[in-house]
Amino acid sequence: MATGTEPQQNSGGVRTTARAAITAPHLRTDRWWLAPAVTAAGLLAFVVYSTWRAFAGAHYYAAPYVSPFYSPCLAQNCKDMPSGPNADLFGSWWTISPAIIILVFPLGFRLTCYYYRKAYYRSFWASPPACAVAEPHRTYTGETRFPLILQNAHRYFFYAAILVAGVLTYDTVLSFRDPHENWGHMGLGTVVFLVNITLIWAYTISCHSCRHIVGGKLKHFSKHPVRYKAWQFVGRLNARHMQLAWASLLSVALADFYVYLVASGVFADPRFF
């Protein structure tokens, strides 16, 4: 007897012979498309902004502040930053923006991040666009083929992200100088940098890879009380990984934009003391 849910033939994706024959693409009545649309808009806005700033090659240093997009500066064409995180490792042959050298590491860390995978898989690839909404793709191979198999490099990008966060911490310490390199001063940019580095560290150590490195492969937590406490702390941060991912993405863009405004002469950095 026909029930109306017989398997459909000659179809792909989720509509295979093993699935119920529901003709509608989904049965959701809420605005399920809003979340992936907002996510796509947010990520696209950051991509456009960061691409512009990365290739600009200008207005990234206003003593004592250096843009997080350009730190550490590893090319000879970097601006002179006294006591700053600059090292001429690439020589004079590197002629394009020095930001391109370093941005590959935090970018790789975020691209392979478990949360960001979910975000751009759903928002850009519709894989799937939302829960209980069928994706339009006929086949699914997961992350077993090129290029998605490169997502497995996330742990190695985590190590690089730790180094970059360390450099940005150094930049934040340097922000307690005045434009003449005298210590014991604080400006609005210092506050911006403090907020940014706090969110950068919170996002970085809330990473799933960090949680595994800290407490993974332990058979008896009672024998490793320090690692167990660290694992619990990272676990609490990990529960807010999505929020920290967006907050740190916004803060690093704002820190760069602040340096751009000061370096381009839009306004002078307000000094508190």
N, C-alpha and C positions, 0 to 999 in steps of 0.2 A: 504494500500500500504506500502510495506516495505521501510523504510528510512535508514536502517543501524544503527539506534540508539535505536532499541528496547531493553528493559530491558533484561539482561541476567538472567537466572534462576540458582538456586543452587549455588549461589556465596555469598561471605561474604565481610565484611569490607565496603569499599565505593562502591563496585560493587554490589549493591542491586537492587531490583526492582524499587526503587525510583530514580535511577541514569541512566544517558545515557550510552548506551552499547558501550563504547570506549574500544577497545581491547588492545591498548597500555597502559602501566603502567602510562605514562604521555606524554605530548606533548611539554615539555620544551627541547630546543636545547642548552641551555647554560650549563656551568659547575656547575649545582646546587648542586652537591655532594661535591664540594670543601669546602664550609663553614662548614657543619657538620663534615667533615673529619678533618679539622684543629681544630675545637672545641674539637673533641674527642681526638686528639693528645695532645692538650694543657692541657686538664683536666686530661688525663691519666698520663702525665708527672708530673703534680703536685701531683697526688695521689701516684705515685711511690716514688717521692722524700720525701714527707711529711711522708709517712709510714716508710721509712728508718730512717729518722731523729727522728720520734716520738719513735720508738722502740730502737734507739741507746742508749739513756740514758747517753750520754757522749758528751763532747765538746759543751756544751750549755751555759757556763759562762766564760767570760774573762773580768775581772774587767775593766771598770764599766758596761760592756754590758752583758745582758742576752737575750737569744734567745726568740722571741715572741712565739715560740712553747712551751716553758717551763715556761711561766709566766702567772699567779702567780704559784710558785712552792709550792705544798701543801702536799708533802710527806716527811717523815723523811729521806729518802735516797737522798734528794736534796743536791746539793753542797752548802757549806756555802757562802751566798751572803750578806755581811755586808750592812745593810740598804736596802737590796733588797726586792723584793716582794715574800718572802718565809715565809710560816707559816706551822708548823707541825700539820696539821689537821688530817691526815690519819694515823699517827703513824708508827710503824715499820712493821706492817703486810703487807703494800704495798711494794712489792718487785720488781715489774716491773718498767718500765720507768715512771717517774712522769709526763711526757708530756701527757700520756693517760688520766689523770684526767681532765685536763683543755681543751684539744683540742676538746672534745665533744661539747662544747658550740659554739665556732666560726664555727666548722664544721656543727653543726646542723643549725646555722643561714644561712650559705651559701647553704646547701643542700635544705633548704625550701624556699630560695630566689626566687622571681618570675622570675628573669632573668635566674638564674642557672637551674630552672626547665625546662624552654624552651631549654636551652643549652643542658642539658644531655638527655632530652626527645627526642630531634631531633637527637643528635649525637650517642647515645648509644642504644636507644629503637626504633628509626625511627618512632616516633609517633608525627607528621609525619616527614619524613626526611627533607622536604623543602616545601615551598608553592607550591600548584598545583601538588604535587607528592603524590600519594596514599601511605598510610602506609600499611605494610604487615599484620597487625593484623585483625582478622575477627570480633572482638568485641571491643567495647570501653565503659568503665565505668567511665572514668574521674578520679577524686580524691575522689570517694565516698566509696571506699573499702580499706581494709588494703592491703598493707602498705601505699598507697598514701594518705589515709585520714589523716595520721599524718602530712601532709604538712600544715594542719591548725594550727599547733603549731608554725608557723613562728613568730607570734607576741611575743610569750613568749621567743623564742630564741633571738628576738631583744632586749628585756630587758637584757638578759644575755650578749649579745654582747656589750651593752653599758657599762656594768661593766668591761668586758675584755678590751675594748678600754680605759677605765679609768686607768686600771693597766698599760697598754702599754704606756700611757701618762706619768705615774710616772716613768716608765723605761727610757723614753726619757729624762726626767728631770735629772735622775741620770747619764745619759751619758755625762753630762757636768762636771763630775769629772774625775780625773786622776786615774790610777790604785791604788794609795795610798789613795783614797777617799778624795782628796783635791778638793774643788770647784773652778770654774772659768777656766776650761780647756775644750778644744774641739778637737776632733779627727775626722778622716774620718768616724768612726763608728757613731759619733753624727749626721753627715749629713745623713747617711743611715737611722738612726732611725727617724730623723725629717721628711724625705720624706715618710717613711713608715707610721708613725702615722697620717700624714696629709691625706694620701690616705685612711687609715683605717677609720678615722672619716668621710671623704667625702663619702665613700661607705656606711658606717653604717647609716648616717642620710639621705642619698638619698633613703633609703629603702621605699617601698610603705607603710609599716606599720607605719613608722615614719611620713610620709606625712598625713596619716589618723589620727594618734594620735594628731598631731599638729593642723590640721584644720578640721578634720572630725566631722560630726554631728552639725556643726555650721549653723544655719539658716540665720543669718545676720552677714556677715563679718564686716559690718560697726560698729557693737557693740563690736567687738573684734579686734581692729586694730593691737595689738601686735601679736596675733595669726595669723592674716591674713598676716602680713609681714613675719612671720616665715614660714607659709604655702607656700607663694610665693617663698621664698628662697629655701626651700626643694624641691619645684616643679621644679625649675631650675636645681638643682642637679639631681633630679630624671630623667630628660631628658637625662642625661649622665650616667645613672645607669649601663648600660652595660660596657661602657668604664672604669668606676670606679671599677666595679667588677673585670675586668681583671687586671687593673693597681695595685689594692690593693693585688690581689692574687700573682702577680709577686713580688711586693715590700716586702710582708711578707716572701716569700721564699728567696729573696735576703738578707733580714736582718738576717734571720736564717743562711744562708750560710756564710755571712760575719763573724758572731760570731763563726761559726764552724772553719773557716780558721784561725782566730786569736787564738781561744782556742786550736786548734791542733798544733799551732806553725808554720803554713805555712808562715806567715809573722807577723810582729808587727804592731799594729795600728798606722798609721801616725798621729802625733799630730800637730795641727795648732798653738795652744798656750796653 
